[in-house]
Amino acid sequence: MGPIRDGALPLVDQSEMKCLEQYYYGDVTHIRRGISEANCSSLSQQTMSSVARAPSRYSTPVMFSTFKLDCKAAALEFVGTTFFLLLGLGGIQAANSEAESSGTTIGHVMYIATSMGFSLLVSAWLFYRVTGGLFNPNITLALFLVGVINPIRFVLFCIAQLVGSIAASALLLALTPGPLAVK
């Protein structure tokens, strides 16, 4: 096993990884899976200490190491949020303009629900592989709090989502006559 270079974790094989999990978590389930103390005794203390000295994921070089990819993902998150809200709010606008003349019925409510559902389905299907298909700052905050996305991507995504929602509303206002009927 080689030394750590440029803050990266050293390459370890499967048995060493299981021993490292047992070292960090100390869980009995690892021992029940056939990993005994004797199997891990071959793992040297140098390995344990080198992994323990790995840099924090919140250190400046680590956080900004994917900045270019985060900016690309945020740009696509902007496009995805705009697309999602344009389709969804457009369906609501169409349903509400029709409901003014005929009154609110169960068909009206189903039309709104279906337009938002299909809008989310299509948008998430198109943008999931690139951005995760979040489209909502609350979901982005939840993923940040549990550690799925880093702080830089969190800030960029929230900005992209808020600006995307404003852009979708502006496009919808420009495309439809009269004021927006979306409440």
C-alpha positions in Angstrom: 0.0 0.0 0.0 1.5 3.3 -1.1 1.7 6.6 0.8 -1.0 9.2 0.5 -0.4 11.7 -2.4 -2.2 15.0 -3.0 -4.7 14.3 -0.2 -6.2 11.2 -1.9 -6.9 8.1 0.1 -4.5 5.2 -0.6 -5.7 2.3 -2.6 -6.7 -0.6 -0.4 -7.9 -4.1 -1.3 -11.2 -5.6 -0.2 -9.9 -7.3 2.9 -8.2 -4.1 4.1 -11.3 -2.1 3.4 -13.4 -4.4 5.6 -10.8 -4.1 8.3 -10.9 -0.3 8.0 -14.7 -0.4 8.3 -14.3 -2.5 11.4 -11.6 -0.1 12.7 -13.7 3.0 12.2 -17.2 1.8 13.0 -16.4 -1.0 15.5 -19.7 -2.7 14.6 -20.4 -6.3 15.5 -22.1 -6.8 12.1 -18.7 -6.8 10.4 -17.5 -9.6 12.7 -20.7 -11.6 12.0 -19.9 -11.3 8.2 -16.8 -13.4 8.7 -14.3 -10.7 9.5 -12.5 -11.7 12.6 -9.9 -9.8 14.6 -7.3 -12.3 13.3 -8.1 -11.3 9.7 -7.5 -7.7 10.5 -4.2 -8.2 12.4 -2.3 -8.1 9.1 -3.4 -4.5 8.5 -0.6 -2.4 9.8 -0.9 0.5 12.1 0.7 2.7 9.4 -2.3 2.0 7.2 -4.7 3.0 9.9 -2.9 6.2 10.7 -2.4 7.2 7.0 -6.2 6.8 6.4 -7.0 8.7 9.7 -4.9 11.7 8.4 -6.9 12.1 5.2 -8.0 15.7 4.7 -11.5 16.8 5.6 -14.0 17.0 2.8 -14.6 20.6 3.9 -11.0 21.7 3.4 -10.6 24.4 0.8 -8.7 22.4 -1.8 -11.1 19.5 -1.6 -14.2 21.7 -1.7 -13.1 23.6 -4.8 -11.6 20.6 -6.6 -14.8 20.0 -8.6 -15.8 23.7 -9.0 -15.9 23.5 -12.8 -18.2 20.5 -12.7 -20.4 22.1 -10.1 -20.8 25.2 -12.3 -21.8 23.0 -15.2 -24.3 21.1 -13.1 -25.7 24.3 -11.7 -26.2 25.7 -15.2 -28.1 22.5 -16.1 -30.1 22.7 -12.9 -31.1 26.2 -13.9 -32.3 24.9 -17.3 -34.1 21.9 -15.6 -35.8 24.1 -13.0 -37.0 26.5 -15.7 -38.2 23.6 -17.9 -40.0 21.9 -15.0 -41.8 25.1 -13.8 -42.6 26.3 -17.3 -44.4 23.1 -18.1 -46.0 22.8 -14.7 -47.1 26.4 -14.3 -48.2 26.5 -17.9 -50.5 23.6 -17.3 -51.9 25.4 -14.2 -52.3 28.6 -16.2 -54.3 26.8 -18.9 -56.4 25.0 -16.3 -57.2 28.2 -14.4 -58.1 30.2 -17.5 -60.6 27.4 -18.5 -61.9 27.1 -14.9 -62.9 30.8 -14.9 -65.6 30.1 -17.5 -66.8 26.6 -16.4 -66.1 26.6 -12.7 -63.9 24.4 -10.6 -64.5 20.6 -10.9 -62.7 17.5 -10.1 -61.5 17.4 -13.7 -59.9 20.8 -13.2 -58.0 19.6 -10.1 -56.9 16.4 -11.9 -55.7 18.5 -14.9 -53.5 20.6 -12.6 -52.1 17.5 -10.7 -51.4 15.7 -14.0 -49.6 18.7 -15.5 -47.4 19.1 -12.5 -46.8 15.3 -12.3 -45.8 14.9 -15.9 -43.7 18.1 -15.8 -41.7 16.6 -12.9 -41.5 13.2 -14.6 -40.1 14.6 -17.8 -37.8 17.1 -16.2 -36.4 14.6 -13.7 -36.0 12.0 -16.5 -34.0 14.5 -18.6 -31.8 16.0 -15.9 -31.4 13.3 -13.3 -28.1 11.9 -14.6 -26.4 15.3 -14.7 -27.8 17.3 -11.7 -29.8 14.8 -9.7 -33.1 16.4 -10.7 -33.5 18.4 -7.5 -35.4 21.5 -8.8 -36.2 22.6 -5.2 -33.9 24.4 -2.8 -35.5 22.5 0.2 -34.4 19.2 -1.3 -31.0 20.6 -2.0 -30.8 21.8 1.6 -31.8 18.3 2.9 -29.1 16.7 0.7 -26.5 19.2 1.9 -27.4 18.5 5.6 -27.0 14.8 5.2 -23.7 15.2 3.4 -24.6 14.1 -0.1 -23.6 17.3 -1.8 -20.8 19.7 -0.9 -21.3 23.3 0.2 -20.2 24.8 -3.1 -22.7 22.8 -5.1 -25.4 23.6 -2.5 -24.9 27.3 -3.0 -24.7 27.1 -6.8 -27.8 24.9 -7.0 -29.9 27.1 -4.7 -29.0 30.2 -6.8 -29.7 28.3 -10.0 -33.0 27.0 -8.8 -34.2 30.4 -7.6 -33.2 32.2 -10.8 -34.7 29.3 -12.8 -38.0 29.8 -11.1 -38.0 33.5 -11.8 -37.1 32.8 -15.4 -39.9 30.3 -15.8 -42.4 32.8 -14.4 -41.1 35.5 -16.7 -41.4 33.2 -19.7 -44.9 32.1 -18.8 -45.9 35.8 -18.3 -44.5 36.6 -21.7 -46.1 33.7 -23.4 -49.7 34.0 -22.0 -52.1 36.9 -22.3 -53.1 38.7 -19.1 -51.9 38.2 -15.6 -50.7 34.8 -14.2 -53.5 32.8 -12.7 -51.1 30.6 -10.7 -51.5 31.1 -6.9 
